[in-house]
Amino acid sequence: MLPIHLVPPSFNIAAVEAAIAGTAFAGHIHHVASTPSTNTLALAAAASGAPTGVWVADEQTAGRGRGGHTWHSAPGEGLYVSILVRPELSGSDTLKLSFAAGLAASRAVAGVCNHITDIRWPNDLMIDQPDGSQRKFGGILTESSIEGGTGALAYAVIGIGINLNQREFPPDLRSLATSLLIDFGQRVSRERFLAKLLTSLQSELDLLDQEVRGTLSDAPVIIERFENISSWSRNRRVHVEEDGGYSGITAGLDRNGLLLVLQDDGIVRTVRHGGVRNL
């Protein structure tokens, strides 16, 4: 059992359900006090045929991030959630779901805290600091299954971790991580943030569906929307941790959403899986 001062407050599923009525996620929210990983719960449900679902935990004991990194999940202080979706997409378009989640998370922060945040390609949620640096307040891990014969997306699980009300972090994270409370000075209800996140994600998925069907009329495609909100997409000098490491200036995204980096020698590299950091 957790020490009494670490016992998280109860989670009000009914309040979230009321706020997301009309979305595909309504009636599909599951809450657990503690789990190794919400993505693991969602992936198990997907393999069993669940059409959709949202799994939120007070605490993760083995939270995972992109590239095999762990995710610090303090009990009750953050939002740790995984969302099962089954959009009609090609397996090669899975990255666009991470973009949709990032855009939804940014919109949720703007709606709840009235502040603008940034996205470091492809899935790190960042807050500008007074000294010009950035610290990470959230991350996204999308895991998917592809149909063997067609290459279509069978399902995807979008895992999202958001630092809401943490006041401090372990020593090895203090220079890298932050929370909405630390930077914006206000406590954030997990229920309110989750509701805003899910309604925003539903909007992003609807736009992505229109894009795939060729019926998108008055909005940029998702890659353009991501470029518009991410300062990391263009004109930022970065170091990329893949293929032995290389550096250059970011030059937008290609048609698949992969980041382009213009090296000093004039060669344009496509970032496929490496971490991108300020140089």
C-alpha positions in Angstrom: 0.0 0.0 0.0 1.2 3.5 -0.8 2.2 5.7 2.2 -0.8 7.9 3.2 0.7 11.1 1.8 1.1 9.5 -1.6 -2.4 8.1 -1.9 -3.8 9.8 -5.0 -7.3 11.4 -4.9 -10.1 9.3 -6.4 -10.7 9.6 -10.1 -14.2 10.7 -11.1 -15.0 8.8 -14.3 -18.6 10.1 -14.4 -17.3 13.7 -14.7 -15.2 12.7 -17.7 -18.0 10.7 -19.3 -20.3 13.7 -19.0 -17.8 16.0 -20.7 -17.0 13.7 -23.6 -20.5 12.7 -24.5 -20.9 12.3 -28.3 -17.3 11.2 -28.8 -16.3 7.6 -29.8 -14.7 7.3 -26.3 -17.8 7.9 -24.3 -18.7 4.8 -22.3 -15.3 3.3 -22.7 -13.2 4.8 -19.9 -11.4 2.4 -17.5 -9.6 3.5 -14.3 -7.1 1.6 -12.3 -5.2 2.7 -9.2 -1.8 1.2 -10.3 -0.5 -0.7 -13.3 2.9 -1.4 -14.8 1.8 0.4 -18.0 -1.6 1.6 -19.4 -0.4 0.8 -22.9 -0.1 -2.9 -21.8 -3.7 -2.8 -20.7 -4.9 -1.2 -23.9 -2.9 -3.6 -26.1 -4.4 -6.6 -24.3 -7.9 -5.3 -24.9 -7.1 -4.6 -28.5 -5.8 -8.2 -29.0 -9.1 -9.4 -27.5 -11.1 -7.4 -30.1 -12.2 -4.3 -28.1 -13.2 -1.6 -30.6 -11.9 1.3 -28.6 -11.2 2.3 -25.0 -9.4 4.6 -22.6 -7.3 3.3 -19.8 -6.2 5.8 -17.1 -4.1 5.0 -14.0 -3.2 6.9 -10.9 0.2 5.4 -11.1 2.4 3.4 -13.5 5.2 1.3 -12.1 6.9 0.6 -15.4 5.8 3.4 -17.7 7.4 3.4 -21.1 8.5 6.1 -23.5 9.7 6.2 -27.1 13.0 4.5 -27.7 12.8 2.2 -24.7 13.0 5.1 -22.2 11.1 4.9 -18.9 8.5 7.5 -17.9 8.4 8.9 -14.4 4.8 8.4 -13.2 4.3 9.9 -9.7 1.1 8.6 -8.0 -1.9 10.9 -8.7 0.3 13.9 -9.9 0.1 13.3 -13.6 -2.2 12.0 -16.3 -1.2 8.5 -17.4 -3.6 7.3 -20.1 -3.7 5.0 -23.1 -6.3 5.2 -25.9 -7.2 2.4 -28.3 -8.3 3.5 -31.7 -9.0 1.8 -35.0 -8.9 4.4 -37.7 -9.0 3.5 -41.4 -5.4 4.2 -42.1 -2.4 2.6 -43.9 0.2 1.2 -41.5 2.6 3.7 -42.9 0.5 6.5 -41.5 0.8 5.5 -37.9 3.1 8.4 -37.1 0.2 10.7 -37.9 -1.6 9.4 -34.9 1.2 10.6 -32.7 0.9 14.0 -34.4 -2.8 14.0 -33.7 -2.2 13.2 -30.0 0.4 15.9 -29.7 -1.9 18.5 -31.3 -4.7 17.4 -29.0 -2.5 17.7 -25.9 -1.3 21.1 -26.9 -4.9 22.2 -27.4 -5.8 20.7 -24.0 -3.1 22.8 -22.3 -4.3 25.9 -24.1 -7.9 25.2 -23.1 -7.2 24.4 -19.4 -4.2 26.6 -18.6 -4.5 29.3 -21.3 -0.8 28.8 -22.3 0.9 27.8 -25.5 3.3 24.8 -25.6 5.6 23.3 -28.1 6.1 19.8 -29.6 9.6 18.4 -30.2 9.4 16.0 -33.2 7.8 13.6 -33.1 6.2 13.2 -29.7 7.7 15.3 -26.8 5.6 18.0 -25.3 7.7 21.0 -24.3 7.4 24.2 -22.4 9.7 27.2 -23.0 11.8 28.3 -20.1 12.9 31.9 -19.2 16.5 31.2 -20.2 15.5 30.1 -23.7 15.7 26.4 -23.1 12.8 24.0 -23.0 11.7 21.3 -20.6 9.5 18.3 -21.2 6.1 18.0 -19.6 4.7 15.2 -21.6 5.3 12.4 -24.0 3.5 10.1 -26.4 4.1 6.4 -27.2 2.1 5.0 -30.1 2.1 1.2 -30.6 0.3 -0.4 -33.5 -0.6 -3.6 -35.2 -0.6 -3.9 -39.0 -2.7 -6.3 -41.1 -0.4 -8.8 -42.7 -2.0 -9.0 -46.1 -3.0 -5.4 -46.8 -0.6 -3.3 -44.8 -3.6 -1.5 -43.3 -3.6 -0.4 -39.7 -5.5 -3.0 -37.5 -5.4 -0.8 -34.4 -3.2 1.6 -32.5 -2.7 2.3 -28.8 -1.7 5.9 -28.1 -0.1 6.3 -24.7 0.1 9.8 -23.3 1.9 10.9 -20.1 1.4 14.4 -18.9 3.0 16.0 -15.9 0.2 18.0 -14.3 0.8 18.7 -10.6 4.3 17.5 -9.8 6.3 19.9 -7.6 9.7 18.2 -8.1 11.4 15.4 -10.0 14.2 12.9 -9.3 17.7 14.4 -9.5 18.4 13.0 -12.9 15.3 14.6 -14.4 15.3 18.0 -12.7 17.0 19.8 -15.5 14.9 18.1 -18.2 11.4 17.8 -16.9 8.7 20.1 -15.7 5.0 20.2 -15.0 2.0 22.5 -15.7 2.0 23.4 -12.0 5.7 24.3 -11.9 5.6 26.5 -15.0 2.1 27.9 -15.0 1.4 28.0 -11.2 -1.9 26.2 -11.2 -3.1 22.8 -10.2 -4.9 21.0 -13.0 -7.7 18.5 -12.5 -6.9 15.2 -14.1 -10.6 14.7 -15.1 -10.8 18.1 -16.7 -7.6 17.7 -18.6 -8.5 14.2 -19.8 -11.9 15.4 -21.0 -10.3 18.2 -23.0 -7.6 15.9 -24.3 -10.2 13.3 -25.5 -12.5 15.8 -27.2 -9.5 17.4 -28.9 -8.2 14.0 -30.0 -11.6 13.2 -31.4 -11.5 16.4 -33.5 -8.0 15.6 -34.7 -9.0 12.0 -35.7 -12.1 13.3 -37.5 -9.9 15.7 -39.5 -7.4 12.9 -40.3 -10.3 10.7 -41.5 -11.5 13.5 -43.8 -7.9 13.9 -45.1 -7.7 10.2 -45.9 -11.1 10.2 -47.6 -10.2 13.3 -49.6 -13.0 15.4 -48.1 -10.9 17.8 -46.0 -12.0 21.2 -47.1 -11.0 24.1 -44.8 -8.1 22.9 -42.7 -4.5 22.1 -43.4 -3.5 18.4 -43.5 -2.1 17.0 -40.3 1.5 17.3 -41.3 1.1 21.0 -42.0 -0.8 21.4 -38.7 2.1 19.8 -36.9 4.6 22.0 -38.6 2.6 25.1 -37.7 2.7 24.3 -34.0 6.2 22.8 -33.6 9.1 25.1 -33.5 11.3 22.0 -34.1 10.0 21.4 -37.6 12.0 24.2 -39.3 15.1 26.4 -38.8 16.3 24.8 -35.6 19.9 23.6 -35.3 19.8 20.0 -33.9 21.8 16.9 -33.3 20.2 13.6 -34.3 21.0 10.4 -32.4 21.0 7.9 -35.2 23.4 6.5 -37.8 26.3 7.5 -35.6 24.9 10.9 -35.0 24.7 13.9 -37.2 23.8 17.6 -37.0 22.1 20.3 -39.1 19.1 22.6 -39.5 15.6 21.2 -39.5 13.9 21.7 -42.9 10.3 20.5 -42.4 8.6 17.2 -42.7 8.3 14.8 -45.7 5.0 13.4 -47.0 5.2 10.7 -44.4 5.8 13.0 -41.5 9.5 12.2 -41.1 11.7 15.1 -40.1 14.2 16.5 -42.7 17.6 17.9 -41.5 19.8 19.9 -43.8 23.5 19.2 -43.0 26.2 21.8 -43.4 27.5 19.9 -46.4 24.1 20.5 -48.2 22.9 16.9 -47.8 19.3 16.5 -46.6 18.9 13.6 -44.1 15.6 12.0 -43.1 15.2 11.3 -39.4 13.6 7.9 -39.0 13.9 6.9 -35.4 16.6 8.9 -33.6 16.1 11.4 -30.9 16.4 15.1 -31.9 18.0 17.5 -29.5 19.2 21.2 -29.5 22.8 21.6 -30.6 
